[in-house]
């Protein structure tokens, strides 16, 4: 395998999670009678540019198809995050009716609805038909294609050059990261700003957030690697913020290298120094990760087996991609975890890929009254605990499995 950024041979392992189907390939009842396509799930580290990356097996068009079932608007905390972002960017960069905002990976319009509400012209780029349709239903104009240099040139020719581009939780999802990043250098106006949000590799490794490893994530990103990738593709990083979202994320601000200059915030050098001190650019930083993955797997299995022996009922909440990585790596099936609850109607009535655990609505949880609810999207644990607080009425408890088994008080 060669690095998808710099082309160097890549051999240093981070994790080998065996095999798994694509984490968002939810199954219909009819599909249960057919085989699933499973791919090896191995993640490696480039020792030249320190980009961490999933070994290539699945193609983007197989992962992000017309039935793609991830809709951002079903998380109230994520909607609040998006609204706060729009307010902050409008103020910081003086965005108004004469500006243009383009969001790449606009999903179901979760963010651009707040841009439109402020009277700022906007456009979404979203390749998955299901979520693009939901965005259009909110009145958002959407281009239903994958983003890169070619589309960026077309948009500029159509008068859609951007004062601000947003790319939340998509930089990790692109197989050709160079073409993708270079597209922003084309799309931005000379004084334009691009922002990118993505889970921070430092947190992923230090907290063993291995369930965020799946085929839809082609890359796992540090500021160290991102700064190099951006510089090679016409962008210059000028600021960075650390965010609590997704277990610890970065928001990186970039400008066109050939455009209007902006002073570099002290946060950039400070975070690069922290990553260097942690050892992000050294093989040793990645050496113990696999054993931590196995520890979490064993803790989950031990609990589920013991709970069954004790007659305790366990359910899961959140049919999230990270939960599918966890359950498939641990080999959990419906005999140990009979169902998972999810608010998204697009997932209800379907089955998790690989484990084939049924996805049900919240009424099922109320009727079943489980003793323990395992929160699979642990990054939303506070939101889920508040939403399902009523399980305490029958003595129910919450639990998370990452970064270690914990029953919540």
MARDRENVEX-699887 format. One record per residue (C-alpha): residue number from 1; residue in one letter; x, y, z. Coordinates in nm, 3 decimals, decimal comma. Example, Ala and Ser with C-alpha at 12.3 -4.5 7.8 and 13.67 -1.06 7.14 Angstrom:
<pts>
@num:1	residuo:A	xx:1,230	yy:-0,450	zz:0,780
@num:2	residuo:S	xx:1,367	yy:-0,106	zz:0,714
</pts>
This chain:
<pts>
@num:1	residuo:X	xx:0,000	yy:0,000	zz:0,000
@num:2	residuo:X	xx:0,114	yy:0,354	zz:-0,077
@num:3	residuo:X	xx:0,018	yy:0,669	zz:0,115
@num:4	residuo:X	xx:-0,284	yy:0,843	zz:-0,035
@num:5	residuo:X	xx:-0,115	yy:1,180	zz:0,021
@num:6	residuo:X	xx:0,260	yy:1,149	zz:-0,036
@num:7	residuo:X	xx:0,283	yy:0,813	zz:-0,215
@num:8	residuo:X	xx:0,536	yy:0,658	zz:0,023
@num:9	residuo:X	xx:0,509	yy:0,284	zz:0,104
@num:10	residuo:X	xx:0,295	yy:0,239	zz:0,417
@num:11	residuo:X	xx:0,368	yy:-0,053	zz:0,650
@num:12	residuo:X	xx:0,341	yy:0,069	zz:1,013
@num:13	residuo:X	xx:0,023	yy:-0,078	zz:1,166
@num:14	residuo:X	xx:-0,218	yy:0,105	zz:1,394
@num:15	residuo:X	xx:-0,497	yy:-0,155	zz:1,417
@num:16	residuo:X	xx:-0,624	yy:-0,471	zz:1,255
@num:17	residuo:X	xx:-0,995	yy:-0,514	zz:1,332
@num:18	residuo:X	xx:-1,039	yy:-0,824	zz:1,120
@num:19	residuo:X	xx:-1,316	yy:-0,791	zz:0,862
@num:20	residuo:X	xx:-1,640	yy:-0,592	zz:0,856
@num:21	residuo:X	xx:-1,906	yy:-0,474	zz:0,614
@num:22	residuo:X	xx:-1,937	yy:-0,100	zz:0,546
@num:23	residuo:X	xx:-2,060	yy:0,055	zz:0,871
@num:24	residuo:X	xx:-2,352	yy:0,245	zz:0,720
@num:25	residuo:X	xx:-2,478	yy:-0,039	zz:0,496
@num:26	residuo:X	xx:-2,795	yy:-0,113	zz:0,697
@num:27	residuo:X	xx:-2,991	yy:-0,419	zz:0,587
@num:28	residuo:X	xx:-3,357	yy:-0,456	zz:0,496
@num:29	residuo:X	xx:-3,548	yy:-0,767	zz:0,604
@num:30	residuo:X	xx:-3,519	yy:-0,897	zz:0,247
@num:31	residuo:X	xx:-3,142	yy:-0,846	zz:0,249
@num:32	residuo:X	xx:-3,107	yy:-1,083	zz:0,544
@num:33	residuo:X	xx:-3,154	yy:-1,368	zz:0,297
@num:34	residuo:X	xx:-2,854	yy:-1,259	zz:0,090
@num:35	residuo:X	xx:-2,480	yy:-1,252	zz:0,166
@num:36	residuo:X	xx:-2,305	yy:-0,934	zz:0,279
@num:37	residuo:X	xx:-1,978	yy:-0,807	zz:0,141
@num:38	residuo:X	xx:-1,714	yy:-0,787	zz:0,413
@num:39	residuo:X	xx:-1,377	yy:-0,615	zz:0,375
@num:40	residuo:X	xx:-1,057	yy:-0,632	zz:0,580
@num:41	residuo:X	xx:-1,044	yy:-0,341	zz:0,825
@num:42	residuo:X	xx:-0,681	yy:-0,250	zz:0,873
@num:43	residuo:X	xx:-0,541	yy:0,093	zz:0,953
@num:44	residuo:X	xx:-0,180	yy:0,189	zz:0,881
@num:45	residuo:X	xx:0,047	yy:0,489	zz:0,941
@num:46	residuo:X	xx:0,262	yy:0,667	zz:0,682
@num:47	residuo:X	xx:0,605	yy:0,730	zz:0,834
@num:48	residuo:X	xx:0,687	yy:1,004	zz:0,583
@num:49	residuo:X	xx:0,391	yy:1,243	zz:0,627
@num:50	residuo:X	xx:0,222	yy:1,074	zz:0,930
@num:51	residuo:X	xx:-0,116	yy:1,041	zz:0,766
@num:52	residuo:X	xx:-0,303	yy:0,752	zz:0,930
@num:53	residuo:X	xx:-0,518	yy:0,569	zz:0,677
@num:54	residuo:X	xx:-0,745	yy:0,273	zz:0,621
@num:55	residuo:X	xx:-0,610	yy:0,018	zz:0,377
@num:56	residuo:X	xx:-0,799	yy:0,047	zz:0,048
@num:57	residuo:X	xx:-1,058	yy:-0,220	zz:-0,021
@num:58	residuo:X	xx:-1,398	yy:-0,049	zz:-0,056
@num:59	residuo:X	xx:-1,474	yy:0,221	zz:-0,312
@num:60	residuo:X	xx:-1,645	yy:0,550	zz:-0,224
@num:61	residuo:X	xx:-1,945	yy:0,485	zz:-0,448
@num:62	residuo:X	xx:-2,009	yy:0,161	zz:-0,257
@num:63	residuo:X	xx:-1,993	yy:0,337	zz:0,080
@num:64	residuo:X	xx:-2,190	yy:0,653	zz:0,001
@num:65	residuo:X	xx:-2,478	yy:0,527	zz:-0,211
@num:66	residuo:X	xx:-2,836	yy:0,642	zz:-0,269
@num:67	residuo:X	xx:-2,955	yy:0,468	zz:0,049
@num:68	residuo:X	xx:-2,692	yy:0,624	zz:0,277
@num:69	residuo:X	xx:-2,862	yy:0,641	zz:0,616
@num:70	residuo:X	xx:-2,661	yy:0,893	zz:0,820
@num:71	residuo:X	xx:-2,871	yy:1,207	zz:0,875
@num:72	residuo:X	xx:-2,707	yy:1,478	zz:1,087
@num:73	residuo:X	xx:-3,030	yy:1,641	zz:1,203
@num:74	residuo:X	xx:-3,128	yy:1,360	zz:1,441
@num:75	residuo:X	xx:-2,880	yy:1,486	zz:1,702
@num:76	residuo:X	xx:-2,999	yy:1,794	zz:1,889
@num:77	residuo:X	xx:-2,649	yy:1,864	zz:2,020
@num:78	residuo:X	xx:-2,506	yy:1,853	zz:1,668
@num:79	residuo:X	xx:-2,773	yy:2,097	zz:1,546
@num:80	residuo:X	xx:-2,680	yy:2,332	zz:1,829
@num:81	residuo:X	xx:-2,315	yy:2,297	zz:1,731
@num:82	residuo:X	xx:-2,397	yy:2,385	zz:1,370
@num:83	residuo:X	xx:-2,604	yy:2,688	zz:1,467
@num:84	residuo:X	xx:-2,327	yy:2,818	zz:1,694
@num:85	residuo:X	xx:-2,075	yy:2,771	zz:1,413
@num:86	residuo:X	xx:-2,283	yy:2,977	zz:1,169
@num:87	residuo:X	xx:-2,325	yy:3,258	zz:1,422
@num:88	residuo:X	xx:-1,953	yy:3,263	zz:1,500
@num:89	residuo:X	xx:-1,842	yy:3,257	zz:1,136
@num:90	residuo:X	xx:-2,090	yy:3,526	zz:1,031
@num:91	residuo:X	xx:-1,955	yy:3,754	zz:1,302
@num:92	residuo:X	xx:-1,585	yy:3,675	zz:1,260
@num:93	residuo:X	xx:-1,579	yy:3,706	zz:0,881
@num:94	residuo:X	xx:-1,856	yy:3,966	zz:0,838
@num:95	residuo:X	xx:-2,077	yy:3,742	zz:0,626
@num:96	residuo:X	xx:-2,397	yy:3,889	zz:0,490
@num:97	residuo:X	xx:-2,628	yy:3,908	zz:0,187
@num:98	residuo:X	xx:-2,336	yy:3,975	zz:-0,048
@num:99	residuo:X	xx:-2,136	yy:3,673	zz:0,073
@num:100	residuo:X	xx:-2,154	yy:3,312	zz:-0,037
@num:101	residuo:X	xx:-2,117	yy:3,004	zz:0,185
@num:102	residuo:X	xx:-2,059	yy:2,660	zz:0,034
@num:103	residuo:X	xx:-2,074	yy:2,350	zz:0,252
@num:104	residuo:X	xx:-1,914	yy:2,033	zz:0,122
@num:105	residuo:X	xx:-2,086	yy:1,726	zz:0,265
@num:106	residuo:X	xx:-2,398	yy:1,928	zz:0,339
@num:107	residuo:X	xx:-2,583	yy:1,611	zz:0,442
@num:108	residuo:X	xx:-2,949	yy:1,689	zz:0,519
@num:109	residuo:X	xx:-2,908	yy:2,066	zz:0,542
@num:110	residuo:X	xx:-2,842	yy:2,056	zz:0,918
@num:111	residuo:X	xx:-2,597	yy:2,353	zz:0,892
@num:112	residuo:X	xx:-2,696	yy:2,548	zz:0,583
@num:113	residuo:X	xx:-3,048	yy:2,596	zz:0,716
@num:114	residuo:X	xx:-2,897	yy:2,840	zz:0,967
@num:115	residuo:X	xx:-2,694	yy:3,015	zz:0,694
@num:116	residuo:X	xx:-3,008	yy:3,059	zz:0,483
@num:117	residuo:X	xx:-3,202	yy:3,185	zz:0,785
@num:118	residuo:X	xx:-2,952	yy:3,473	zz:0,816
@num:119	residuo:X	xx:-3,011	yy:3,571	zz:0,452
@num:120	residuo:X	xx:-2,666	yy:3,459	zz:0,339
@num:121	residuo:X	xx:-2,659	yy:3,295	zz:-0,007
@num:122	residuo:X	xx:-2,545	yy:2,935	zz:0,022
@num:123	residuo:X	xx:-2,495	yy:2,612	zz:-0,167
@num:124	residuo:X	xx:-2,454	yy:2,254	zz:-0,051
@num:125	residuo:X	xx:-2,246	yy:1,982	zz:-0,213
@num:126	residuo:X	xx:-2,369	yy:1,636	zz:-0,115
@num:127	residuo:X	xx:-2,321	yy:1,314	zz:-0,317
@num:128	residuo:X	xx:-2,572	yy:1,093	zz:-0,133
@num:129	residuo:X	xx:-2,922	yy:1,111	zz:-0,280
@num:130	residuo:X	xx:-3,109	yy:1,040	zz:0,043
@num:131	residuo:X	xx:-2,955	yy:1,324	zz:0,243
@num:132	residuo:X	xx:-2,944	yy:1,566	zz:-0,053
@num:133	residuo:X	xx:-3,321	yy:1,522	zz:-0,091
@num:134	residuo:X	xx:-3,370	yy:1,604	zz:0,277
@num:135	residuo:X	xx:-3,162	yy:1,921	zz:0,237
@num:136	residuo:X	xx:-3,364	yy:2,031	zz:-0,066
@num:137	residuo:X	xx:-3,680	yy:1,981	zz:0,138
@num:138	residuo:X	xx:-3,541	yy:2,252	zz:0,370
@num:139	residuo:X	xx:-3,506	yy:2,487	zz:0,072
@num:140	residuo:X	xx:-3,129	yy:2,439	zz:0,033
@num:141	residuo:X	xx:-2,979	yy:2,430	zz:-0,317
@num:142	residuo:X	xx:-2,766	yy:2,114	zz:-0,345
@num:143	residuo:X	xx:-2,523	yy:1,985	zz:-0,606
@num:144	residuo:X	xx:-2,540	yy:1,606	zz:-0,586
@num:145	residuo:X	xx:-2,180	yy:1,514	zz:-0,668
@num:146	residuo:X	xx:-1,848	yy:1,425	zz:-0,509
@num:147	residuo:X	xx:-1,624	yy:1,728	zz:-0,455
@num:148	residuo:X	xx:-1,280	yy:1,791	zz:-0,602
@num:149	residuo:X	xx:-1,091	yy:2,020	zz:-0,839
@num:150	residuo:X	xx:-1,320	yy:1,954	zz:-1,135
@num:151	residuo:X	xx:-1,643	yy:2,042	zz:-0,954
@num:152	residuo:X	xx:-1,477	yy:2,343	zz:-0,789
@num:153	residuo:X	xx:-1,379	yy:2,484	zz:-1,130
@num:154	residuo:X	xx:-1,736	yy:2,435	zz:-1,256
@num:155	residuo:X	xx:-1,882	yy:2,614	zz:-0,954
@num:156	residuo:X	xx:-1,645	yy:2,908	zz:-0,991
@num:157	residuo:X	xx:-1,736	yy:2,934	zz:-1,362
@num:158	residuo:X	xx:-2,102	yy:2,948	zz:-1,254
@num:159	residuo:X	xx:-2,036	yy:3,238	zz:-1,016
@num:160	residuo:X	xx:-2,038	yy:3,022	zz:-0,702
@num:161	residuo:X	xx:-1,693	yy:3,112	zz:-0,566
@num:162	residuo:X	xx:-1,705	yy:3,109	zz:-0,186
@num:163	residuo:X	xx:-1,629	yy:3,357	zz:0,090
@num:164	residuo:X	xx:-1,656	yy:3,069	zz:0,336
@num:165	residuo:X	xx:-1,649	yy:2,695	zz:0,284
@num:166	residuo:X	xx:-1,745	yy:2,449	zz:0,556
@num:167	residuo:X	xx:-1,641	yy:2,085	zz:0,556
@num:168	residuo:X	xx:-1,750	yy:1,911	zz:0,874
@num:169	residuo:X	xx:-1,655	yy:1,547	zz:0,929
@num:170	residuo:X	xx:-1,580	yy:1,485	zz:0,563
@num:171	residuo:X	xx:-1,202	yy:1,529	zz:0,528
@num:172	residuo:X	xx:-1,159	yy:1,178	zz:0,670
@num:173	residuo:X	xx:-1,414	yy:1,037	zz:0,422
@num:174	residuo:X	xx:-1,240	yy:1,112	zz:0,092
@num:175	residuo:X	xx:-1,020	yy:0,858	zz:-0,088
@num:176	residuo:X	xx:-0,830	yy:1,121	zz:-0,291
@num:177	residuo:X	xx:-0,746	yy:1,368	zz:-0,019
@num:178	residuo:X	xx:-0,515	yy:1,574	zz:-0,245
@num:179	residuo:X	xx:-0,781	yy:1,636	zz:-0,511
@num:180	residuo:X	xx:-1,038	yy:1,712	zz:-0,242
@num:181	residuo:X	xx:-0,824	yy:1,970	zz:-0,059
@num:182	residuo:X	xx:-0,706	yy:2,129	zz:-0,383
@num:183	residuo:X	xx:-1,070	yy:2,185	zz:-0,474
@num:184	residuo:X	xx:-1,105	yy:2,432	zz:-0,187
@num:185	residuo:X	xx:-0,808	yy:2,634	zz:-0,310
@num:186	residuo:X	xx:-0,996	yy:2,663	zz:-0,641
@num:187	residuo:X	xx:-1,340	yy:2,736	zz:-0,493
@num:188	residuo:X	xx:-1,239	yy:3,008	zz:-0,246
@num:189	residuo:X	xx:-1,235	yy:3,374	zz:-0,338
@num:190	residuo:X	xx:-0,888	yy:3,534	zz:-0,289
@num:191	residuo:X	xx:-0,992	yy:3,652	zz:0,061
@num:192	residuo:X	xx:-1,205	yy:3,346	zz:0,134
@num:193	residuo:X	xx:-1,173	yy:3,113	zz:0,432
@num:194	residuo:X	xx:-1,213	yy:2,736	zz:0,447
@num:195	residuo:X	xx:-1,295	yy:2,557	zz:0,772
@num:196	residuo:X	xx:-1,263	yy:2,184	zz:0,830
@num:197	residuo:X	xx:-1,376	yy:1,985	zz:1,132
@num:198	residuo:X	xx:-1,260	yy:1,629	zz:1,197
@num:199	residuo:X	xx:-1,191	yy:1,398	zz:1,492
@num:200	residuo:X	xx:-0,843	yy:1,460	zz:1,630
@num:201	residuo:X	xx:-0,600	yy:1,170	zz:1,592
@num:202	residuo:X	xx:-0,437	yy:1,259	zz:1,924
@num:203	residuo:X	xx:-0,763	yy:1,189	zz:2,109
@num:204	residuo:X	xx:-0,840	yy:0,880	zz:1,900
@num:205	residuo:X	xx:-0,512	yy:0,713	zz:1,993
@num:206	residuo:X	xx:-0,478	yy:0,830	zz:2,353
@num:207	residuo:X	xx:-0,838	yy:0,731	zz:2,439
@num:208	residuo:X	xx:-0,845	yy:0,424	zz:2,213
@num:209	residuo:X	xx:-1,149	yy:0,544	zz:2,020
@num:210	residuo:X	xx:-1,104	yy:0,250	zz:1,786
@num:211	residuo:X	xx:-1,473	yy:0,233	zz:1,702
@num:212	residuo:X	xx:-1,423	yy:0,543	zz:1,485
@num:213	residuo:X	xx:-1,216	yy:0,322	zz:1,252
@num:214	residuo:X	xx:-1,429	yy:0,208	zz:0,960
@num:215	residuo:X	xx:-1,416	yy:0,190	zz:0,583
@num:216	residuo:X	xx:-1,599	yy:0,519	zz:0,530
@num:217	residuo:X	xx:-1,309	yy:0,687	zz:0,710
@num:218	residuo:X	xx:-1,017	yy:0,671	zz:0,468
@num:219	residuo:X	xx:-0,796	yy:0,896	zz:0,685
@num:220	residuo:X	xx:-0,739	yy:0,981	zz:1,054
@num:221	residuo:X	xx:-0,600	yy:1,326	zz:1,100
@num:222	residuo:X	xx:-0,353	yy:1,518	zz:1,313
@num:223	residuo:X	xx:-0,275	yy:1,885	zz:1,260
@num:224	residuo:X	xx:0,078	yy:1,770	zz:1,177
@num:225	residuo:X	xx:-0,045	yy:1,575	zz:0,875
@num:226	residuo:X	xx:-0,319	yy:1,820	zz:0,776
@num:227	residuo:X	xx:-0,083	yy:2,117	zz:0,764
@num:228	residuo:X	xx:0,143	yy:1,926	zz:0,522
@num:229	residuo:X	xx:-0,146	yy:1,809	zz:0,305
@num:230	residuo:X	xx:-0,291	yy:2,159	zz:0,286
@num:231	residuo:X	xx:0,045	yy:2,319	zz:0,202
@num:232	residuo:X	xx:0,093	yy:2,073	zz:-0,085
@num:233	residuo:X	xx:-0,249	yy:2,159	zz:-0,227
@num:234	residuo:X	xx:-0,266	yy:2,537	zz:-0,216
@num:235	residuo:X	xx:-0,400	yy:2,606	zz:0,135
@num:236	residuo:X	xx:-0,232	yy:2,764	zz:0,438
@num:237	residuo:X	xx:-0,352	yy:2,693	zz:0,793
@num:238	residuo:X	xx:-0,389	yy:3,012	zz:0,997
@num:239	residuo:X	xx:-0,591	yy:2,904	zz:1,302
@num:240	residuo:X	xx:-0,713	yy:2,595	zz:1,485
@num:241	residuo:X	xx:-0,963	yy:2,530	zz:1,764
@num:242	residuo:X	xx:-1,009	yy:2,219	zz:1,977
@num:243	residuo:X	xx:-1,372	yy:2,106	zz:2,006
@num:244	residuo:X	xx:-1,544	yy:1,850	zz:2,229
@num:245	residuo:X	xx:-1,746	yy:1,699	zz:1,941
@num:246	residuo:X	xx:-1,697	yy:1,334	zz:1,839
@num:247	residuo:X	xx:-1,477	yy:1,264	zz:2,138
@num:248	residuo:X	xx:-1,239	yy:1,550	zz:2,060
@num:249	residuo:X	xx:-1,219	yy:1,728	zz:1,724
@num:250	residuo:X	xx:-1,026	yy:2,005	zz:1,554
@num:251	residuo:X	xx:-1,163	yy:2,298	zz:1,357
@num:252	residuo:X	xx:-0,892	yy:2,411	zz:1,119
@num:253	residuo:X	xx:-0,907	yy:2,746	zz:0,941
@num:254	residuo:X	xx:-0,727	yy:2,781	zz:0,609
@num:255	residuo:X	xx:-0,684	yy:3,038	zz:0,333
@num:256	residuo:X	xx:-0,563	yy:3,024	zz:-0,023
@num:257	residuo:X	xx:-0,183	yy:3,029	zz:-0,016
@num:258	residuo:X	xx:-0,189	yy:3,264	zz:-0,315
@num:259	residuo:X	xx:-0,469	yy:3,475	zz:-0,168
@num:260	residuo:X	xx:-0,509	yy:3,742	zz:0,097
@num:261	residuo:X	xx:-0,268	yy:3,690	zz:0,386
@num:262	residuo:X	xx:-0,391	yy:3,636	zz:0,740
@num:263	residuo:X	xx:-0,179	yy:3,625	zz:1,057
@num:264	residuo:X	xx:-0,120	yy:3,281	zz:1,201
@num:265	residuo:X	xx:-0,281	yy:3,235	zz:1,543
@num:266	residuo:X	xx:-0,059	yy:3,115	zz:1,825
@num:267	residuo:X	xx:-0,287	yy:2,812	zz:1,865
@num:268	residuo:X	xx:-0,137	yy:2,655	zz:1,550
@num:269	residuo:X	xx:0,220	yy:2,638	zz:1,678
@num:270	residuo:X	xx:0,099	yy:2,540	zz:2,025
@num:271	residuo:X	xx:-0,099	yy:2,241	zz:1,900
@num:272	residuo:X	xx:0,178	yy:2,129	zz:1,665
@num:273	residuo:X	xx:0,414	yy:2,137	zz:1,963
@num:274	residuo:X	xx:0,173	yy:1,926	zz:2,171
@num:275	residuo:X	xx:0,142	yy:1,670	zz:1,895
@num:276	residuo:X	xx:0,521	yy:1,657	zz:1,862
@num:277	residuo:X	xx:0,561	yy:1,610	zz:2,236
@num:278	residuo:X	xx:0,303	yy:1,328	zz:2,232
@num:279	residuo:X	xx:0,501	yy:1,158	zz:1,955
@num:280	residuo:X	xx:0,254	yy:1,178	zz:1,666
@num:281	residuo:X	xx:0,549	yy:1,177	zz:1,426
@num:282	residuo:X	xx:0,705	yy:0,863	zz:1,577
@num:283	residuo:X	xx:0,626	yy:0,494	zz:1,546
@num:284	residuo:X	xx:0,611	yy:0,444	zz:1,922
@num:285	residuo:X	xx:0,298	yy:0,658	zz:1,957
@num:286	residuo:X	xx:0,097	yy:0,393	zz:1,771
@num:287	residuo:X	xx:0,249	yy:0,075	zz:1,915
@num:288	residuo:X	xx:0,006	yy:-0,012	zz:2,197
@num:289	residuo:X	xx:-0,321	yy:0,066	zz:2,021
@num:290	residuo:X	xx:-0,407	yy:-0,289	zz:1,908
@num:291	residuo:X	xx:-0,383	yy:-0,429	zz:2,260
@num:292	residuo:X	xx:-0,616	yy:-0,158	zz:2,389
@num:293	residuo:X	xx:-0,869	yy:-0,251	zz:2,118
@num:294	residuo:X	xx:-0,859	yy:-0,611	zz:2,237
@num:295	residuo:X	xx:-0,904	yy:-0,503	zz:2,599
@num:296	residuo:X	xx:-1,221	yy:-0,310	zz:2,515
@num:297	residuo:X	xx:-1,353	yy:-0,604	zz:2,313
@num:298	residuo:X	xx:-1,300	yy:-0,844	zz:2,603
@num:299	residuo:X	xx:-1,463	yy:-0,608	zz:2,855
@num:300	residuo:X	xx:-1,775	yy:-0,574	zz:2,640
@num:301	residuo:X	xx:-1,807	yy:-0,947	zz:2,582
@num:302	residuo:X	xx:-1,748	yy:-1,029	zz:2,948
@num:303	residuo:X	xx:-2,025	yy:-0,792	zz:3,054
@num:304	residuo:X	xx:-2,278	yy:-0,915	zz:2,798
@num:305	residuo:X	xx:-2,215	yy:-1,282	zz:2,878
@num:306	residuo:X	xx:-2,235	yy:-1,219	zz:3,254
@num:307	residuo:X	xx:-2,553	yy:-1,011	zz:3,217
@num:308	residuo:X	xx:-2,720	yy:-1,290	zz:3,021
@num:309	residuo:X	xx:-2,621	yy:-1,547	zz:3,283
@num:310	residuo:X	xx:-2,766	yy:-1,322	zz:3,554
@num:311	residuo:X	xx:-3,092	yy:-1,267	zz:3,365
@num:312	residuo:X	xx:-3,028	yy:-0,893	zz:3,314
@num:313	residuo:X	xx:-3,175	yy:-0,746	zz:2,996
@num:314	residuo:X	xx:-2,936	yy:-0,532	zz:2,789
@num:315	residuo:X	xx:-3,034	yy:-0,308	zz:2,497
@num:316	residuo:X	xx:-2,833	yy:-0,063	zz:2,288
@num:317	residuo:X	xx:-2,906	yy:0,291	zz:2,182
@num:318	residuo:X	xx:-2,782	yy:0,457	zz:1,862
@num:319	residuo:X	xx:-2,743	yy:0,262	zz:1,539
@num:320	residuo:X	xx:-2,423	yy:0,451	zz:1,471
@num:321	residuo:X	xx:-2,131	yy:0,355	zz:1,248
@num:322	residuo:X	xx:-1,896	yy:0,350	zz:1,547
@num:323	residuo:X	xx:-2,127	yy:0,101	zz:1,719
@num:324	residuo:X	xx:-2,110	yy:-0,126	zz:1,415
@num:325	residuo:X	xx:-1,730	yy:-0,127	zz:1,428
@num:326	residuo:X	xx:-1,741	yy:-0,217	zz:1,798
@num:327	residuo:X	xx:-2,004	yy:-0,492	zz:1,767
@num:328	residuo:X	xx:-1,851	yy:-0,655	zz:1,462
@num:329	residuo:X	xx:-1,498	yy:-0,653	zz:1,607
@num:330	residuo:X	xx:-1,630	yy:-0,806	zz:1,928
@num:331	residuo:X	xx:-1,845	yy:-1,059	zz:1,741
@num:332	residuo:X	xx:-2,164	yy:-0,948	zz:1,920
@num:333	residuo:X	xx:-2,489	yy:-1,075	zz:1,770
@num:334	residuo:X	xx:-2,858	yy:-1,055	zz:1,861
@num:335	residuo:X	xx:-2,829	yy:-1,342	zz:2,109
@num:336	residuo:X	xx:-2,629	yy:-1,110	zz:2,340
@num:337	residuo:X	xx:-2,777	yy:-0,776	zz:2,232
@num:338	residuo:X	xx:-3,132	yy:-0,827	zz:2,100
@num:339	residuo:X	xx:-3,197	yy:-0,480	zz:1,955
@num:340	residuo:X	xx:-3,070	yy:-0,126	zz:1,915
@num:341	residuo:X	xx:-3,293	yy:0,182	zz:1,941
@num:342	residuo:X	xx:-3,254	yy:0,475	zz:1,703
@num:343	residuo:X	xx:-3,452	yy:0,795	zz:1,643
@num:344	residuo:X	xx:-3,384	yy:0,797	zz:1,269
@num:345	residuo:X	xx:-3,682	yy:0,652	zz:1,077
@num:346	residuo:X	xx:-3,449	yy:0,567	zz:0,787
@num:347	residuo:X	xx:-3,280	yy:0,309	zz:1,013
@num:348	residuo:X	xx:-3,584	yy:0,177	zz:1,201
@num:349	residuo:X	xx:-3,703	yy:-0,158	zz:1,072
@num:350	residuo:X	xx:-3,360	yy:-0,234	zz:0,932
@num:351	residuo:X	xx:-3,073	yy:-0,441	zz:1,068
@num:352	residuo:X	xx:-2,718	yy:-0,350	zz:1,161
@num:353	residuo:X	xx:-2,459	yy:-0,452	zz:0,902
@num:354	residuo:X	xx:-2,265	yy:-0,760	zz:1,005
@num:355	residuo:X	xx:-2,425	yy:-0,826	zz:1,342
@num:356	residuo:X	xx:-2,777	yy:-0,814	zz:1,189
@num:357	residuo:X	xx:-2,920	yy:-0,680	zz:1,515
@num:358	residuo:X	xx:-3,264	yy:-0,522	zz:1,453
@num:359	residuo:X	xx:-3,307	yy:-0,144	zz:1,475
@num:360	residuo:X	xx:-3,626	yy:-0,039	zz:1,654
@num:361	residuo:X	xx:-3,795	yy:0,281	zz:1,767
@num:362	residuo:X	xx:-3,798	yy:0,421	zz:2,118
@num:363	residuo:X	xx:-4,141	yy:0,274	zz:2,200
@num:364	residuo:X	xx:-3,978	yy:-0,069	zz:2,199
@num:365	residuo:X	xx:-3,740	yy:0,044	zz:2,474
@num:366	residuo:X	xx:-4,024	yy:0,169	zz:2,692
@num:367	residuo:X	xx:-4,213	yy:-0,158	zz:2,650
@num:368	residuo:X	xx:-3,913	yy:-0,385	zz:2,711
@num:369	residuo:X	xx:-3,773	yy:-0,197	zz:3,015
@num:370	residuo:X	xx:-3,412	yy:-0,321	zz:2,991
@num:371	residuo:X	xx:-3,181	yy:-0,321	zz:3,292
@num:372	residuo:X	xx:-2,892	yy:-0,164	zz:3,099
@num:373	residuo:X	xx:-2,887	yy:0,059	zz:2,790
@num:374	residuo:X	xx:-2,550	yy:0,053	zz:2,614
@num:375	residuo:X	xx:-2,492	yy:0,390	zz:2,445
@num:376	residuo:X	xx:-2,307	yy:0,310	zz:2,122
@num:377	residuo:X	xx:-2,246	yy:0,674	zz:2,011
@num:378	residuo:X	xx:-2,060	yy:0,749	zz:2,335
@num:379	residuo:X	xx:-1,977	yy:1,099	zz:2,209
@num:380	residuo:X	xx:-2,349	yy:1,180	zz:2,256
@num:381	residuo:X	xx:-2,380	yy:1,019	zz:2,598
@num:382	residuo:X	xx:-2,499	yy:1,332	zz:2,779
@num:383	residuo:X	xx:-2,765	yy:1,396	zz:2,515
@num:384	residuo:X	xx:-2,881	yy:1,033	zz:2,523
@num:385	residuo:X	xx:-2,887	yy:1,014	zz:2,904
@num:386	residuo:X	xx:-3,106	yy:1,324	zz:2,915
@num:387	residuo:X	xx:-3,334	yy:1,197	zz:2,639
@num:388	residuo:X	xx:-3,382	yy:0,853	zz:2,798
@num:389	residuo:X	xx:-3,377	yy:0,960	zz:3,163
@num:390	residuo:X	xx:-3,706	yy:0,778	zz:3,216
@num:391	residuo:X	xx:-3,533	yy:0,437	zz:3,218
@num:392	residuo:X	xx:-3,430	yy:0,513	zz:3,575
@num:393	residuo:X	xx:-3,798	yy:0,484	zz:3,671
@num:394	residuo:X	xx:-3,767	yy:0,104	zz:3,647
@num:395	residuo:X	xx:-3,408	yy:0,093	zz:3,773
@num:396	residuo:X	xx:-3,245	yy:0,099	zz:3,431
@num:397	residuo:X	xx:-2,885	yy:0,213	zz:3,396
@num:398	residuo:X	xx:-2,669	yy:0,346	zz:3,114
@num:399	residuo:X	xx:-2,331	yy:0,214	zz:3,004
@num:400	residuo:X	xx:-2,057	yy:0,289	zz:2,751
@num:401	residuo:X	xx:-1,786	yy:0,056	zz:2,623
@num:402	residuo:X	xx:-1,525	yy:0,304	zz:2,493
@num:403	residuo:X	xx:-1,260	yy:0,384	zz:2,610
@num:404	residuo:X	xx:-1,347	yy:0,117	zz:2,870
@num:405	residuo:X	xx:-1,656	yy:-0,046	zz:3,014
@num:406	residuo:X	xx:-1,840	yy:0,193	zz:3,244
@num:407	residuo:X	xx:-2,189	yy:0,181	zz:3,392
@num:408	residuo:X	xx:-2,294	yy:0,540	zz:3,446
@num:409	residuo:X	xx:-2,419	yy:0,655	zz:3,786
</pts>
